[in-house]
Amino acid sequence: MSEAGQWLESTRNNGMSLGLRSTHDMIERLNLDFSSTKIIHVAGSNGKGSACSLMATSLTLSGISNLMFTSPHVSRIEERFRIDSRPISNALFQEMLEGIYDTAMGKDGQEAIELTFFETTFLIATLCAIKSDVEVMIVETGLGGRLDATRCLPADACLLTSISCEHTDILGNKLSQIAAEKAAIARPNKPLIIRDMEDVEFKQAVLLQSENAGNESLGEIKSPAKPYFVSIPESYNIKDEAEILVSELFQKLELPLGKLTEAKKKVRWPARMQVIEAESNLFLLDAAHNPSGLLRVLPELKQNIKDLSPVVNEGQNWTLVFGTSPQKNMKEMLDHVSELCNPILPNTICLTMPLGGRYTGVDTGVLAQYNWPINDVKEFESAERTLEFLFQNSPDSNGLIVSIGSLYLQGNILNHLGLDSDDELSTLPKQS
């Protein structure tokens, strides 16, 4: 591993830091010019990645060069940075990392700047966007908005997707508090597209942030943003919702809408309602990682189970794989997982631990104590062990294998199946 690579790994020890100073100082040192790049900044609790991937895919189909920065990565770090829908090469990643490393370490004689892992990857994205001369940069917020490193960019438009009570230890206990933190990405005099949550306090909090848009410490002059609330019918799924929100945003930025419908049909967002075939088994992977996110996709998951699971002995056959990171309300999360098993019961429930995440996965012994709707509940220490067990069975015995919960669990599965190439991790399948 190179010196820069070792340094990047060491930044993981710096933990998570909400604040703009280090990132802002780095951007100034790098002397990055964003004047010829349209920047779209996206925050929210659920649906951020789907909206970002739809934007990137639509722009790619329209012939507009773009870089999409998202986190965390599913399988490998390069997928945090997609140019024209494909993860950047390892060579380009290493080149950008060296640039950030040299600047942060003050190799030009300046004082060193301490960065977190997320701040470093975000800065790699900004440098990559400028060096690659992309026309549009799509940036997904890491956590919150007001103090997230991504707030340092001069965005041309912002999008606020669905908000729920998440990270309450950091962002606040009420929906309105969390909404305020996320809506603080609003930029002066720029459009802010908002997924309407049909909640009075939510709306008041967002409007207050919009009215007071601007962060003077970043050199912004305070002035109201231009808020646009967008209502989403309850029956719409995540892709439908993303299409409506992206359409509204593209109109405000005068970006082409002509490929949006095609992009919605073609977009492949790894580990999000992803259907794959491996070892003669059919898998459905989804990384709904919190209770609100899982509740949101339950109808679509149930429909996919109904449509994709084979009929065996006059009943439909499927296997559930579940692993999760720690949850503030674990019972609520598990209740939603249990609801997925109604009315079509799985033949087996495989509990496992996701590996590689920011937080250690929840021990299967804890999950096993829940009152699951079937008796056949098995525990495995990793996704690899889970797959070894499943592949000992016949595909007919497994039926449709549905893996839900942690994003890292889905990444573990994709890695073990060898489905982590640039083509597999592209949001626009190669055959398109």
NUPA-795546 format. One record per residue (C-alpha): residue in one letter; residue number from 1; y, x, z. Coordinates in pm, 1 decimal, always signed. Layout:
 rest  nr       c2       c1       c3
    A NUM        Y        X        Z
...
This chain:
 rest  nr       c2       c1       c3
    M   1     +0.0     +0.0     +0.0
    S   2   +345.5   +130.3    -88.4
    E   3   +611.8   +210.1   +171.0
    A   4   +799.5   -104.9    +67.1
    G   5   +481.2   -310.3    +94.7
    Q   6   +417.4   -182.2   +445.6
    W   7   +775.0   -265.1   +537.0
    L   8   +736.0   -620.6   +402.2
    E   9   +426.7   -671.1   +617.4
    S  10   +617.6   -538.1   +918.8
    T  11   +885.4   -805.1   +872.5
    R  12   +626.7  -1062.8   +980.2
    N  13   +665.9   -919.1  +1330.1
    N  14  +1031.4  -1024.7  +1329.1
    G  15   +919.7  -1387.0  +1357.8
    M  16  +1133.8  -1676.4  +1242.2
    S  17  +1509.7  -1648.5  +1266.1
    L  18  +1748.6  -1931.3  +1187.9
    G  19  +2078.7  -1777.7  +1086.9
    L  20  +2272.4  -1670.2   +779.6
    R  21  +2427.9  -1336.1   +868.5
    S  22  +2151.6  -1098.2   +756.2
    T  23  +2084.5  -1279.3   +429.3
    H  24  +2453.4  -1317.3   +350.2
    D  25  +2513.9   -946.3   +417.2
    M  26  +2223.3   -856.2   +189.5
    I  27  +2350.2  -1075.7    -95.8
    E  28  +2691.0   -909.1    -68.2
    R  29  +2532.8   -563.2    -67.0
    L  30  +2324.6   -647.8   -371.2
    N  31  +2645.8   -762.4   -544.4
    L  32  +2466.8  -1050.5   -713.6
    D  33  +2664.3  -1260.0   -962.0
    F  34  +2548.0  -1622.5   -977.6
    S  35  +2827.3  -1743.3  -1207.3
    S  36  +2596.8  -1790.0  -1508.8
    T  37  +2307.9  -1946.1  -1313.4
    K  38  +2282.4  -2312.7  -1219.0
    I  39  +2140.9  -2332.6   -866.3
    I  40  +1959.8  -2637.6   -728.2
    H  41  +1894.1  -2643.0   -353.3
    V  42  +1625.9  -2876.3   -213.0
    A  43  +1563.9  -2972.6   +151.0
    G  44  +1358.8  -3241.9   +324.0
    S  45  +1040.6  -3298.8   +523.1
    N  46   +804.1  -3421.3   +251.8
    G  47   +813.2  -3410.5   -126.6
    K  48  +1023.8  -3094.3   -165.4
    G  49   +757.4  -2901.7   -351.7
    S  50   +671.9  -3194.0   -579.0
    A  51  +1036.4  -3236.5   -677.2
    C  52  +1082.9  -2862.9   -733.8
    S  53   +768.4  -2829.2   -945.2
    L  54   +863.2  -3132.9  -1155.1
    M  55  +1208.3  -2984.8  -1218.3
    A  56  +1067.4  -2646.4  -1314.6
    T  57   +803.1  -2794.7  -1544.1
    S  58  +1053.8  -3022.7  -1716.8
    L  59  +1298.4  -2736.7  -1770.7
    T  60  +1020.0  -2513.8  -1903.2
    L  61   +914.9  -2781.5  -2151.2
    S  62  +1281.3  -2815.4  -2253.5
    G  63  +1305.4  -2443.0  -2324.6
    I  64  +1544.9  -2375.2  -2036.4
    S  65  +1455.7  -2058.4  -1848.2
    N  66  +1415.8  -2112.5  -1475.9
    L  67  +1298.6  -1953.9  -1154.0
    M  68  +1150.4  -2166.3   -876.1
    F  69  +1133.2  -2030.9   -521.6
    T  70   +900.8  -2218.3   -283.3
    S  71   +717.6  -2137.4    +37.3
    P  72   +469.1  -2079.7   +175.0
    H  73   +237.5  -1954.5    -95.5
    V  74   -104.6  -2111.6   -137.5
    S  75   -310.3  -1814.4   -254.3
    R  76    -90.1  -1507.1   -305.4
    I  77   +269.3  -1407.9   -257.3
    E  78   +369.4  -1394.1   -625.7
    E  79   +345.9  -1772.5   -653.2
    R  80   +654.4  -1807.9   -432.4
    F  81   +844.0  -1695.2   -741.4
    R  82   +762.8  -1880.6  -1062.1
    I  83   +949.8  -1803.7  -1382.3
    D  84   +908.5  -2075.8  -1642.3
    S  85   +637.2  -2233.4  -1425.7
    R  86   +418.7  -1920.2  -1390.1
    P  87   +395.8  -1686.9  -1090.5
    I  88   +572.4  -1359.0  -1157.2
    S  89   +361.6  -1050.3  -1222.7
    N  90   +272.5   -816.5   -939.6
    A  91   +463.7   -542.0  -1122.2
    L  92   +784.9   -748.5  -1123.8
    F  93   +729.7   -846.4   -761.6
    Q  94   +689.3   -482.7   -658.7
    E  95  +1003.2   -384.6   -851.9
    M  96  +1209.8   -655.3   -680.5
    L  97  +1060.7   -570.5   -341.2
    E  98  +1159.9   -204.8   -383.5
    G  99  +1517.4   -314.1   -457.3
    I 100  +1536.2   -529.6   -144.6
    Y 101  +1369.0   -261.2    +67.9
    D 102  +1609.4    +13.4    -40.9
    T 103  +1909.5   -210.5    +24.2
    A 104  +1788.8   -338.4   +362.4
    M 105  +1702.2    +10.8   +484.7
    G 106  +2050.3   +133.2   +394.9
    K 107  +1927.0   +405.3   +160.8
    D 108  +2278.0   +416.9    +12.5
    G 109  +2408.8   +533.5   +348.0
    Q 110  +2485.1   +193.3   +500.6
    E 111  +2348.3    +54.8   +824.6
    A 112  +1999.3    -97.1   +803.9
    I 113  +1966.7   -476.5   +808.8
    E 114  +1671.3   -634.1   +991.4
    L 115  +1509.7   -917.5   +795.1
    T 116  +1235.7  -1170.3   +856.4
    F 117   +948.6  -1215.7   +611.3
    F 118  +1099.9  -1539.5   +478.2
    E 119  +1445.7  -1387.0   +436.5
    T 120  +1291.7  -1097.0   +246.7
    T 121  +1095.7  -1317.7     +7.6
    F 122  +1401.3  -1536.3    -52.8
    L 123  +1609.9  -1228.8   -135.4
    I 124  +1339.3  -1112.4   -374.2
    A 125  +1374.7  -1450.3   -546.8
    T 126  +1752.9  -1419.6   -581.4
    L 127  +1728.2  -1066.2   -719.5
    C 128  +1451.0  -1171.2   -956.2
    A 129  +1654.8  -1467.8  -1086.0
    I 130  +1954.3  -1247.6  -1165.2
    K 131  +1754.2   -958.1  -1311.9
    S 132  +1553.1  -1201.9  -1527.8
    D 133  +1873.6  -1378.9  -1637.2
    V 134  +1733.2  -1730.1  -1588.0
    E 135  +1954.8  -2028.9  -1662.6
    V 136  +1847.4  -2236.3  -1361.3
    M 137  +1729.1  -2137.1  -1014.0
    I 138  +1545.1  -2398.0   -804.3
    V 139  +1535.0  -2315.9   -434.1
    E 140  +1324.5  -2490.4   -170.6
    T 141  +1454.9  -2468.7   +186.2
    G 142  +1225.3  -2300.0   +435.3
    L 143  +1313.0  -2485.0   +756.8
    G 144  +1597.1  -2725.2   +825.7
    G 145  +1895.9  -2643.1   +609.0
    R 146  +2211.3  -2557.4   +799.8
    L 147  +2085.4  -2218.6   +919.9
    D 148  +1812.8  -2154.9   +663.2
    A 149  +1852.4  -1833.9   +460.8
    T 150  +1855.6  -2034.8   +137.4
    R 151  +2189.1  -2188.8   +246.9
    C 152  +2361.2  -1861.5   +151.4
    L 153  +2349.1  -1940.4   -221.4
    P 154  +2637.6  -2117.6   -400.3
    A 155  +2437.8  -2420.9   -516.8
    D 156  +2561.6  -2646.8   -797.7
    A 157  +2369.9  -2950.9   -668.1
    C 158  +2151.5  -3036.1   -370.5
    L 159  +1859.3  -3270.9   -320.5
    L 160  +1746.7  -3421.8     +8.1
    T 161  +1392.8  -3558.7    -12.4
    S 162  +1210.9  -3777.1   +242.5
    I 163  +1296.8  -3696.1   +606.3
    S 164  +1064.7  -3733.5   +904.9
    C 165  +1055.8  -3615.2  +1265.6
    E 166   +917.2  -3262.6  +1219.8
    H 167   +992.5  -2932.5  +1393.2
    T 168  +1156.4  -3135.3  +1669.7
    D 169  +1161.6  -2829.5  +1898.9
    I 170  +1403.4  -2665.6  +1655.5
    L 171  +1579.9  -2940.5  +1459.7
    G 172  +1614.9  -3216.9  +1720.7
    N 173  +1416.9  -3513.7  +1850.2
    K 174  +1580.8  -3791.0  +1647.0
    L 175  +1563.8  -3865.1  +1275.6
    S 176  +1944.5  -3857.7  +1260.3
    Q 177  +1956.2  -3508.5  +1415.8
    I 178  +1698.7  -3373.8  +1174.7
    A 179  +1875.3  -3539.9   +882.5
    A 180  +2203.7  -3378.0   +987.4
    E 181  +2046.2  -3031.4   +992.7
    K 182  +1892.4  -3078.7   +650.4
    A 183  +2195.9  -3251.1   +495.3
    A 184  +2405.5  -2949.1   +595.6
    I 185  +2293.9  -2792.6   +267.1
    A 186  +2565.1  -3010.5   +106.6
    R 187  +2810.9  -2796.3    -89.8
    P 188  +3183.2  -2874.9   -122.4
    N 189  +3266.0  -3087.4   -427.5
    K 190  +2904.4  -3076.6   -548.5
    P 191  +2654.3  -3362.4   -585.0
    L 192  +2409.9  -3431.3   -301.7
    I 193  +2120.0  -3654.9   -409.7
    I 194  +1961.2  -3826.4   -108.8
    R 195  +1631.7  -4009.1    -79.1
    D 196  +1751.8  -4317.5   +111.2
    M 197  +1549.3  -4362.0   +429.9
    E 198  +1683.9  -4716.8   +487.5
    D 199  +1800.4  -4619.1   +836.6
    V 200  +2158.4  -4670.9   +954.2
    E 201  +2173.8  -4364.4  +1182.3
    F 202  +2016.5  -4148.9   +911.8
    K 203  +2278.1  -4259.0   +661.8
    Q 204  +2565.0  -4201.3   +904.3
    A 205  +2439.2  -3850.8   +983.6
    V 206  +2407.0  -3758.3   +616.1
    L 207  +2750.1  -3898.2   +529.1
    L 208  +2909.6  -3705.6   +814.2
    Q 209  +2761.1  -3380.1   +688.2
    S 210  +2864.5  -3466.1   +334.9
    E 211  +3221.8  -3538.9   +441.9
    N 212  +3240.8  -3200.6   +618.4
    A 213  +3059.4  -2992.6   +359.5
    G 214  +3123.0  -2622.5   +347.3
    N 215  +3045.1  -2316.1   +554.8
    E 216  +3351.5  -2098.1   +598.4
    S 217  +3142.0  -1800.4   +714.5
    L 218  +2998.1  -1794.0   +361.3
    G 219  +3341.9  -1801.6   +203.8
    E 220  +3325.6  -2172.8   +122.4
    I 221  +3635.8  -2388.7   +152.7
    K 222  +3555.0  -2708.5   +336.7
    S 223  +3571.9  -3016.1   +115.7
    P 224  +3355.4  -3332.1    +85.7
    A 225  +3037.4  -3322.1   -117.3
    K 226  +2952.2  -3608.3   -353.7
    P 227  +2664.6  -3807.1   -196.1
    Y 228  +2435.8  -4034.8   -397.6
    F 229  +2174.3  -4237.4   -207.6
    V 230  +1865.4  -4325.9   -410.5
    S 231  +1630.4  -4606.7   -304.9
    I 232  +1257.9  -4560.7   -369.7
    P 233  +1022.7  -4863.4   -388.6
    E 234   +752.0  -4854.6   -119.5
    S 235   +474.5  -4875.5   -378.2
    Y 236   +579.0  -4551.4   -548.8
    N 237   +374.2  -4235.7   -500.5
    I 238   +507.0  -3881.8   -452.0
    K 239   +525.6  -3811.2   -826.9
    D 240   +704.7  -4139.8   -895.4
    E 241   +953.3  -4061.7   -619.3
    A 242  +1010.8  -3709.8   -749.6
    E 243  +1076.2  -3839.8  -1101.0
    I 244  +1347.3  -4078.5   -980.9
    L 245  +1518.3  -3816.4   -764.5
    V 246  +1501.0  -3543.6  -1029.1
    S 247  +1630.6  -3780.0  -1296.6
    E 248  +1935.2  -3858.7  -1082.2
    L 249  +1998.9  -3489.9  -1013.5
    F 250  +1953.8  -3381.7  -1376.9
    Q 251  +2203.6  -3643.6  -1486.3
    K 252  +2462.2  -3510.7  -1243.6
    L 253  +2408.2  -3154.0  -1369.1
    E 254  +2389.9  -3262.6  -1734.3
    L 255  +2042.9  -3113.3  -1768.2
    P 256  +1810.6  -3268.2  -2031.8
    L 257  +1593.2  -3562.5  -1929.0
    G 258  +1386.7  -3576.3  -2246.4
    K 259  +1084.9  -3385.5  -2109.5
    L 260  +1079.7  -3537.8  -1761.9
    T 261   +814.4  -3801.3  -1833.6
    E 262   +594.6  -3546.7  -2013.0
    A 263   +640.4  -3304.1  -1723.4
    K 264   +533.6  -3571.4  -1475.7
    K 265   +208.1  -3616.5  -1667.9
    K 266   +138.6  -3245.7  -1707.9
    V 267   +267.6  -3089.0  -1387.5
    R 268     +5.2  -2929.0  -1167.7
    W 269   +120.4  -2850.9   -816.8
    P 270   -162.3  -2645.0   -663.3
    A 271   -314.0  -2798.1   -348.4
    R 272   -118.3  -3119.5   -390.2
    M 273   -346.8  -3399.6   -504.4
    Q 274   -524.6  -3135.5   -711.0
    V 275   -856.4  -3216.2   -875.5
    I 276  -1079.0  -2919.4   -961.9
    E 277  -1442.2  -2860.1  -1054.9
    A 278  -1639.4  -2565.8   -914.9
    E 279  -2010.4  -2493.1   -876.9
    S 280  -2079.9  -2834.4  -1036.3
    N 281  -1891.3  -3002.4   -750.5
    L 282  -1573.4  -3207.3   -785.3
    F 283  -1294.5  -3131.5   -536.0
    L 284   -976.8  -3312.9   -442.2
    L 285   -732.0  -3090.3   -249.7
    D 286   -417.8  -3208.2    -76.9
    A 287   -197.9  -3024.2   +169.6
    A 288    -34.9  -3313.9   +352.8
    H 289    +31.4  -3096.8   +656.2
    N 290   +196.4  -3335.9   +903.3
    P 291   +144.8  -3699.5  +1011.8
    S 292   +430.3  -3842.5   +804.7
    G 293   +322.1  -3651.2   +496.0
    L 294    -38.7  -3763.9   +530.8
    L 295    +64.4  -4124.9   +588.9
    R 296   +276.2  -4108.8   +274.9
    V 297    -14.9  -4000.4    +51.8
    L 298   -291.9  -4207.5   +213.4
    P 299   -284.1  -4485.8    -50.0
    E 300   -309.0  -4234.7   -335.0
    L 301   -585.9  -4039.8   -160.2
    K 302   -783.0  -4360.1   -101.1
    Q 303   -743.5  -4463.2   -463.4
    N 304   -863.6  -4123.0   -581.7
    I 305  -1167.0  -4143.4   -353.6
    K 306  -1245.7  -4484.3   -499.0
    D 307  -1198.3  -4365.5   -857.2
    L 308  -1359.6  -4021.0   -837.1
    S 309  -1645.6  -4043.7   -588.7
    P 310  -1985.8  -4116.7   -744.9
    V 311  -2185.9  -4427.4   -664.9
    V 312  -2512.7  -4345.9   -486.6
    N 313  -2753.2  -4610.4   -358.2
    E 314  -2490.9  -4882.2   -417.1
    G 315  -2234.8  -4691.0   -207.5
    Q 316  -1969.7  -4436.0   -294.0
    N 317  -2039.0  -4082.0   -191.0
    W 318  -1785.2  -3829.1    -64.1
    T 319  -1744.5  -3547.2   +188.2
    L 320  -1436.4  -3483.3   +401.4
    V 321  -1315.2  -3129.0   +481.0
    F 322  -1032.1  -3108.7   +733.1
    G 323   -841.0  -2829.6   +904.9
    T 324   -489.4  -2822.6  +1043.2
    S 325   -222.4  -2611.2  +1202.4
    P 326    -93.2  -2725.0  +1546.1
    Q 327    +71.8  -3068.5  +1546.7
    K 328   +324.0  -3208.3  +1794.1
    N 329   +133.3  -3537.2  +1778.2
    M 330   -224.2  -3440.5  +1700.4
    K 331   -365.5  -3785.6  +1773.8
    E 332   -135.0  -3941.9  +1516.8
    M 333   -248.5  -3687.2  +1260.2
    L 334   -615.9  -3747.8  +1335.0
    D 335   -567.6  -4124.9  +1330.9
    H 336   -435.4  -4095.4   +975.5
    V 337   -733.2  -3878.8   +876.9
    S 338   -962.3  -4141.9  +1027.6
    E 339   -780.2  -4412.4   +833.5
    L 340   -864.6  -4225.8   +513.0
    C 341  -1230.3  -4298.1   +591.9
    N 342  -1171.5  -4672.4   +580.0
    P 343  -1321.8  -4864.0   +404.2
    I 344  -1529.2  -4598.1   +225.1
    L 345  -1695.8  -4379.9   +488.7
    P 346  -1767.0  -4014.5   +401.4
    N 347  -2125.3  -3898.3   +431.5
    T 348  -2018.2  -3586.2   +624.4
    I 349  -1702.5  -3460.1   +796.2
    C 350  -1659.7  -3081.4   +790.6
    L 351  -1407.1  -2947.1  +1040.9
    T 352  -1281.3  -2596.4   +976.0
    M 353  -1001.2  -2354.0  +1060.6
    P 354   -735.1  -2253.7   +806.5
    L 355   -672.6  -1879.3   +796.6
    G 356   -357.9  -1685.4   +713.4
    G 357    -89.0  -1926.4   +827.8
    R 358   +216.8  -1867.3  +1043.8
    Y 359    +35.7  -2042.0  +1328.3
    T 360   -330.3  -2007.4  +1421.9
    G 361   -530.9  -2305.2  +1298.3
    V 362   -648.2  -2564.0  +1551.5
    D 363   -992.6  -2482.2  +1688.6
    T 364  -1265.5  -2706.1  +1550.6
    G 365  -1390.9  -2767.3  +1905.3
    V 366  -1063.3  -2944.9  +1979.3
    L 367  -1082.1  -3151.9  +1660.3
    A 368  -1446.1  -3241.6  +1728.2
    Q 369  -1348.3  -3423.1  +2049.0
    Y 370  -1176.8  -3694.1  +1847.4
    N 371  -1364.5  -4022.6  +1803.3
    W 372  -1456.1  -3980.5  +1437.8
    P 373  -1580.3  -4284.5  +1241.9
    I 374  -1916.3  -4123.5  +1158.9
    N 375  -2165.7  -3920.3  +1360.1
    D 376  -2228.6  -3644.4  +1107.8
    V 377  -1940.1  -3411.0  +1203.7
    K 378  -1993.6  -3039.8  +1147.8
    E 379  -1784.1  -2740.6  +1255.7
    F 380  -1720.0  -2420.9  +1057.8
    E 381  -1514.7  -2114.1  +1142.1
    S 382  -1359.2  -2085.5   +796.9
    A 383  -1330.4  -2243.5   +453.4
    E 384  -1572.9  -1981.9   +323.6
    R 385  -1843.0  -2091.9   +567.3
    T 386  -1771.0  -2456.3   +485.3
    L 387  -1816.8  -2394.9   +114.3
    E 388  -2135.6  -2196.1   +173.5
    F 389  -2278.1  -2498.0   +354.0
    L 390  -2166.9  -2743.7    +86.1
    F 391  -2301.6  -2532.9   -198.1
    Q 392  -2644.0  -2531.5    -30.2
    N 393  -2649.8  -2906.3    -92.6
    S 394  -2679.0  -3070.3   -429.6
    P 395  -2354.0  -3193.8   -589.9
    D 396  -2500.2  -3545.8   -574.9
    S 397  -2544.7  -3508.3   -201.1
    N 398  -2187.2  -3387.1   -148.4
    G 399  -2026.7  -3636.7   -379.8
    L 400  -1651.5  -3591.0   -414.2
    I 401  -1533.9  -3315.7   -175.0
    V 402  -1195.5  -3409.0    -31.3
    S 403  -1011.3  -3131.0   +153.1
    I 404   -693.6  -3226.0   +338.3
    G 405   -462.8  -3085.2   +603.0
    S 406   -323.6  -2733.7   +608.3
    L 407   -181.5  -2580.9   +292.9
    Y 408   -346.6  -2257.1   +398.3
    L 409   -686.2  -2427.8   +407.1
    Q 410   -643.6  -2533.1    +44.8
    G 411   -537.9  -2177.8    -38.6
    N 412   -848.6  -2042.8   +136.4
    I 413  -1060.8  -2272.9    -80.2
    L 414   -885.5  -2180.4   -406.5
    N 415   -917.9  -1810.0   -325.5
    H 416  -1286.8  -1837.8   -243.1
    L 417  -1349.3  -2030.3   -564.9
    G 418  -1159.2  -1769.6   -767.7
    L 419   -901.4  -2024.6   -881.2
    D 420   -598.8  -1808.6   -802.1
    S 421   -505.2  -1653.4  -1136.8
    D 422   -158.5  -1694.8  -1292.6
    D 423   -298.8  -1964.7  -1520.2
    E 424   -455.1  -2154.6  -1229.3
    L 425   -138.3  -2131.2  -1018.7
    S 426   +101.0  -2224.6  -1296.0
    T 427   +263.8  -2566.4  -1263.8
    L 428   +218.7  -2610.0  -1638.4
    P 429   -148.1  -2576.1  -1738.8
    K 430   -207.5  -2324.4  -2017.3
    Q 431   -355.3  -2578.8  -2256.4
    S 432    -23.6  -2763.1  -2250.0
